[in-house]
């Protein structure tokens, strides 16, 4: 088994994050046009890979951009 240093692991996670974000940007633009593109500044601020992956998966079934936003937005109190 190959040893992976902490720095390598962090680099791999950052690469995965960037790849997911690029895929999300493309999918949102194709599916929702400008309304999808407008979500990207909010999504790019996210760091949690689990949340980013959930957004990627949600795009498949979302009918409107707000259904994607619901994955990461906190409800108003």
C-alpha positions, 0 to 999 in steps of 0.5 A, a space after each residue: 500500500 502506498 503511503 500518502 502524506 497529509 499534504 498529498 491528501 489535502 492536494 487530492 481533496 482540493 483537486 476533487 473539490 475543484 473538479 466537482 465545482 467545475 462539473 456543477 458549474 457546467 451542469 447548472 448552466 446547461 440545466 438552468 441557464 443564467 439562473 444556474 450560473 448565478 448560484 455558483 458564487 454561493 457554491 464556490 464559497 463552500 468547503 465541505 466536500 460532502 455538501 458539494 457532492 450532494 449539490 452535484 447529485 441534486 442537480 439531476 432531479 432539481 426542477 428549479 435552481 432553488 431546489 439546488 440551493 436548498 441543499 446548502 442554504 440554512 432556513 431563515 429563522 
